[in-house]
Amino acid sequence: MTLKGLETQKIEPVIMAKRSGESKRGSSSNKPHL
């Protein structure tokens, strides 16, 4: 696996969590994910 692939695997779930988290509670609850 390439570095780019690893970074994408790390970033994509964060973006997903951000989107679902913002619609539920707010972006402040997603900071620990980063």
N, CA, C and O atoms as CSV, one atom per row, in Angstrom:
chain,resi,resn,atom,element,x,y,z
A,1,MET,N,N,0.842,-1.211,0.000
A,1,MET,CA,C,0.000,0.000,0.000
A,1,MET,C,C,0.874,1.257,0.000
A,1,MET,O,O,1.892,1.321,0.689
A,2,THR,N,N,0.464,2.237,-0.773
A,2,THR,CA,C,1.259,3.464,-0.869
A,2,THR,C,C,0.916,4.423,0.259
A,2,THR,O,O,-0.097,4.271,0.941
A,3,LEU,N,N,1.781,5.412,0.440
A,3,LEU,CA,C,1.520,6.429,1.468
A,3,LEU,C,C,0.224,7.158,1.153
A,3,LEU,O,O,-0.552,7.484,2.050
A,4,LYS,N,N,-0.001,7.409,-0.131
A,4,LYS,CA,C,-1.217,8.122,-0.529
A,4,LYS,C,C,-2.443,7.307,-0.131
A,4,LYS,O,O,-3.437,7.857,0.343
A,5,GLY,N,N,-2.364,6.000,-0.326
A,5,GLY,CA,C,-3.485,5.136,0.038
A,5,GLY,C,C,-3.746,5.168,1.529
A,5,GLY,O,O,-4.895,5.228,1.968
A,6,LEU,N,N,-2.663,5.128,2.314
A,6,LEU,CA,C,-2.813,5.162,3.774
A,6,LEU,C,C,-3.425,6.481,4.209
A,6,LEU,O,O,-4.300,6.507,5.074
A,7,GLU,N,N,-2.976,7.561,3.622
A,7,GLU,CA,C,-3.512,8.882,4.000
A,7,GLU,C,C,-4.988,8.970,3.643
A,7,GLU,O,O,-5.787,9.524,4.398
A,8,THR,N,N,-5.345,8.421,2.489
A,8,THR,CA,C,-6.752,8.462,2.081
A,8,THR,C,C,-7.597,7.659,3.054
A,8,THR,O,O,-8.704,8.065,3.408
A,9,GLN,N,N,-7.068,6.506,3.492
A,9,GLN,CA,C,-7.816,5.673,4.442
A,9,GLN,C,C,-8.012,6.404,5.754
A,9,GLN,O,O,-9.044,6.248,6.407
A,10,LYS,N,N,-7.025,7.208,6.146
A,10,LYS,CA,C,-7.138,7.950,7.409
A,10,LYS,C,C,-8.078,9.138,7.260
A,10,LYS,O,O,-8.874,9.425,8.154
A,11,ILE,N,N,-7.983,9.826,6.129
A,11,ILE,CA,C,-8.730,11.076,5.949
A,11,ILE,C,C,-10.207,10.801,5.648
A,11,ILE,O,O,-11.084,11.484,6.177
A,12,GLU,N,N,-10.481,9.816,4.809
A,12,GLU,CA,C,-11.873,9.584,4.395
A,12,GLU,C,C,-12.807,9.347,5.578
A,12,GLU,O,O,-13.862,9.978,5.637
A,13,PRO,N,N,-12.469,8.463,6.529
A,13,PRO,CA,C,-13.359,8.272,7.688
A,13,PRO,C,C,-13.540,9.548,8.496
A,13,PRO,O,O,-14.605,9.777,9.069
A,14,VAL,N,N,-12.503,10.378,8.544
A,14,VAL,CA,C,-12.601,11.636,9.298
A,14,VAL,C,C,-13.617,12.550,8.626
A,14,VAL,O,O,-14.438,13.183,9.291
A,15,ILE,N,N,-13.550,12.611,7.290
A,15,ILE,CA,C,-14.501,13.462,6.557
A,15,ILE,C,C,-15.920,12.929,6.748
A,15,ILE,O,O,-16.861,13.699,6.942
A,16,MET,N,N,-16.062,11.605,6.692
A,16,MET,CA,C,-17.382,11.002,6.875
A,16,MET,C,C,-17.900,11.313,8.272
A,16,MET,O,O,-19.063,11.679,8.442
A,17,ALA,N,N,-17.034,11.166,9.270
A,17,ALA,CA,C,-17.439,11.433,10.657
A,17,ALA,C,C,-17.807,12.898,10.813
A,17,ALA,O,O,-18.746,13.245,11.530
A,18,LYS,N,N,-17.057,13.747,10.133
A,18,LYS,CA,C,-17.341,15.190,10.221
A,18,LYS,C,C,-18.725,15.472,9.650
A,18,LYS,O,O,-19.515,16.197,10.255
A,19,ARG,N,N,-19.017,14.901,8.489
A,19,ARG,CA,C,-20.303,15.181,7.841
A,19,ARG,C,C,-21.452,14.671,8.698
A,19,ARG,O,O,-22.421,15.393,8.931
A,20,SER,N,N,-21.350,13.432,9.168
A,20,SER,CA,C,-22.446,12.874,9.967
A,20,SER,C,C,-22.502,13.548,11.331
A,20,SER,O,O,-23.585,13.733,11.886
A,21,GLY,N,N,-21.341,13.919,11.878
A,21,GLY,CA,C,-21.304,14.554,13.193
A,21,GLY,C,C,-21.887,15.955,13.142
A,21,GLY,O,O,-22.603,16.375,14.052
A,22,GLU,N,N,-21.575,16.677,12.069
A,22,GLU,CA,C,-22.069,18.053,11.969
A,22,GLU,C,C,-23.584,18.064,11.850
A,22,GLU,O,O,-24.243,18.951,12.392
A,23,SER,N,N,-24.138,17.094,11.150
A,23,SER,CA,C,-25.592,17.074,10.987
A,23,SER,C,C,-26.269,16.638,12.280
A,23,SER,O,O,-27.441,16.945,12.499
A,24,LYS,N,N,-25.535,15.918,13.147
A,24,LYS,CA,C,-26.137,15.430,14.396
A,24,LYS,C,C,-25.899,16.390,15.561
A,24,LYS,O,O,-26.848,16.863,16.186
A,25,ARG,N,N,-24.617,16.678,15.849
A,25,ARG,CA,C,-24.322,17.468,17.057
A,25,ARG,C,C,-23.620,18.781,16.742
A,25,ARG,O,O,-23.944,19.814,17.328
A,26,GLY,N,N,-22.670,18.751,15.830
A,26,GLY,CA,C,-21.861,19.946,15.580
A,26,GLY,C,C,-20.411,19.556,15.382
A,26,GLY,O,O,-19.990,18.485,15.819
A,27,SER,N,N,-19.630,20.427,14.718
A,27,SER,CA,C,-18.254,20.080,14.361
A,27,SER,C,C,-17.366,19.911,15.590
A,27,SER,O,O,-16.329,19.253,15.504
A,28,SER,N,N,-17.741,20.483,16.725
A,28,SER,CA,C,-16.882,20.419,17.912
A,28,SER,C,C,-16.725,18.980,18.388
A,28,SER,O,O,-15.704,18.642,18.987
A,29,SER,N,N,-17.719,18.121,18.132
A,29,SER,CA,C,-17.651,16.740,18.596
A,29,SER,C,C,-16.702,15.922,17.732
A,29,SER,O,O,-16.346,14.804,18.103
A,30,ASN,N,N,-16.285,16.458,16.585
A,30,ASN,CA,C,-15.425,15.702,15.677
A,30,ASN,C,C,-13.945,15.989,15.890
A,30,ASN,O,O,-13.100,15.293,15.327
A,31,LYS,N,N,-13.612,16.995,16.687
A,31,LYS,CA,C,-12.198,17.339,16.863
A,31,LYS,C,C,-11.368,16.151,17.361
A,31,LYS,O,O,-10.241,15.984,16.896
A,32,PRO,N,N,-11.867,15.316,18.282
A,32,PRO,CA,C,-11.061,14.172,18.730
A,32,PRO,C,C,-10.713,13.215,17.596
A,32,PRO,O,O,-9.694,12.530,17.673
A,33,HIS,N,N,-11.531,13.149,16.546
A,33,HIS,CA,C,-11.253,12.246,15.427
A,33,HIS,C,C,-9.977,12.651,14.708
A,33,HIS,O,O,-9.268,11.802,14.167
A,34,LEU,N,N,-9.683,13.962,14.700
A,34,LEU,CA,C,-8.485,14.421,14.012
A,34,LEU,C,C,-7.273,14.092,14.861
A,34,LEU,O,O,-6.145,14.392,14.470
